[in-house]
Amino acid sequence: IIVYMSNYYRNSFFVHYLEFCWDFVCDILVVLQDIRNTVGNIPMEWYKDFPHIGYNLDGKKIYKPIRNKDELDEFLDKMEDPNYWRTVHDKQTGSDIVLSDEQVELVKRLQRGQFGDVNFNEYQPQVEFFSEDLMIHPVTNRPADKRSFIPSLIEKEKVSKLVHAIKMGWIKPRRTEDASRGSYYDLWANEDSSILANHKMHLPAPKIPLPGHQESYNPPPEYLFTDEERALWEQQDVSDRKLPFVPRKFSSLRQVPSFPRFLHERFERCLDLYLCPRQRKMRVNVNPDDLIPKLPKPKDLQPFPTTQSLVYRGHSGLVRSISVSPSGQWLASGSDDGSVRFWEVCSSRCMRTVQVGGAVKSIAWNPNPLVSLLAVAQDSVVLILSPSLADRQVLLSTEQLLSDQWEAESAEEDGPVKWINLEGEELSQGIRIKIQHPKAVHQVTWHAKGDYLASVMPDHSSHLQVFIHQVSRRRSQNPFRKSKGLVQCVSFHPVRPYFFVGTQRSVRIYNLVKQEMTKKLQANSKWISSMAVHPGGDHVICGSYDCRLSWFDLDLSTKPYKMLRHHKKAVRGVAYHRLYPLFASASDDGSVIVCHGTVYSDLLQNPLIVPVKVLRGHVITHDLGVLDVTFHPTQPWIFSSGADGTIRLFT
């Protein structure tokens, strides 16, 4: 065979390969001659309880050799027998075999990952048998079988037998139902067999979902509420609860009481069936990618604050309010520890501390750069402070504003608000004027020109909730005769004579010149917490305690243009930047979310609102996170104050 193949193919590599295969077959034949046990490749432990170890070629039993050697004999053989290290035990015959030198060398080569044949060269040059050269004779010239292109007679015979069996009825293609076994039908199949069911647009009422494991009288332990889950369930609103009941466990069905909300559930079910409209709508094939708005990348919207740079430490209580001076050099903060601190922005150094004798609810720096004044809301008093952290010209203009017409207006008759000029120790601390209010003040805010100041006193039972004060003439007035709700926050329009009043669910805009309400904004939230007006004056953002941020376009509608639900807890503060298209919101979840909000002069183009960064750093204390947030007047920086008693600067 080898000589014939070598003469036919003229390939030395192929000849060497055939010689190697022939040697391998010969070795196998030699090995087979030594195999006397014919049990095959099975576990020899199967024969451990028998006196024989297998069967030979004649079918006779091969008995196990008598082995009387114990461990001591094994040790002596190991020490005295020079061939002990090359002796192996054959499990199929039960005898010991001494390996020859060639077999030992073969085992070593296989352990090293080498070929068994010493003379085999694995690096010999390869001879391409199927090359690009066209050969004269084909490799195989076997013609195709005739059965490959004519119909099969055997398959024809099988098909004819199947057809005959079907005709005779021996094979039934389809199984028919036996009517004698009884018929079963769906009880609710003909539920809509009424006149309305024949209507084209009729839709059947949705059925009540089947009860689950949590509604069982003996539910598994994982469905029962823990104390924390039960407290959280009781705090949630009825519409926000996943389950309308609390799963309970009873030892037997006899101890299960009647369901107290049974009539309520039946009544709500009837309301759903009666009031909820049902209409068949054609499904519109829309590409899901088209529904996602194409927003620019945050890198293209820079600059905006991304990194925490400084931490202002010194307060021992909640820092409820912060404010930045118009120059951007100084930062003021008010805390529950009864102190107002003045910080240098660039170095986080506390320049001055003023003790006001009570928890500070709100502070606001006068936006007029020619005046250095700070308004502080503490209990039922609004304090006007002069921190003396400006140049001589600003201090002179501040003194002139505080001293103008004080003597002329001091003789006026007393009203609900009293102006008190301070002296002595309080004057040495920088407290110049005290404005006494009838109730606790929660917020103070300045007009853009710096002469008017508004204060908020939330109270349902009184119409004295908002006061507007004029610092230069020492006058105070209540702009509203009737209470239109619980006032939460107020703000002045930056350009026009408009006044924004935020109640629990709406924001009213009043014209101070005409003394009338011009617009009412519906926030679609349960409780408004804060408000900010865009520097242009045509847009307003409102934060609420139900984790929502509403953006209003005053030229578009009285309803929110955009509702942002990025926070997980109550939103405590919102703010706009004076120069950059940025706005931010602070929440009790310990985060400050900075968004890009571009407002276009073209009224036909909607504002571009893109969240760009989530800033974290405050530690949540007593379920309170970030309480106030404000931007730097000239730089894309943001300040935040938290319940952990710190103020953080992000740049």
Secondary structure, DSSP 8 states (H G I E B T S, - for coil): -HHHHHHHH--HHHHHHHHHHHHHHHHHHHHHHH----S-S--GGGGTTSSEEEE-TTS-EEE-------HHHHHHHHHH-TTGGGEEE-TTT--EEE--HHHHHHHHHHHTT--S-TT--TTS----SS-SS--SS-S------GGGSS--HHHHHHHHHHHHHHHHTSS-SS----GGG-----TTTTTT-STGGGSTT-----------GGGSSS--GGGS--HHHHHHHHHS-GGG-S-SS-----SSGGG----TTHHHHHHHHHHHHHHS-----------HHHHS-----GGGG-----SEEEEEE--SS-EEEEEE-TTSSEEEEEETTSEEEEEETTTTEEEEEEE-SS-EEEEEE-S-TT---EEEEETTEEEEE----S-HHHHHHHHHHHHTTHHHHTTS---SSEEEE--THHHHTTEEEEEE-SS---EEEE-TTSSEEEEE---TT-S--EEEEETTTTEEE---SS--S---EEEE-SSSSEEEEE-SSEEEEEETTTTEEEEEEE--SS-EEEEEE-TTSSEEEEEETTS-EEEEETTT-SS-SEEE---SS-EEEEEE-SSSSEEEEEETTSEEEEEEEE--SSTTS--EEEEEEEEE----BTTB-EEEEEE-SSSS-EEEEETTSEEEEE-
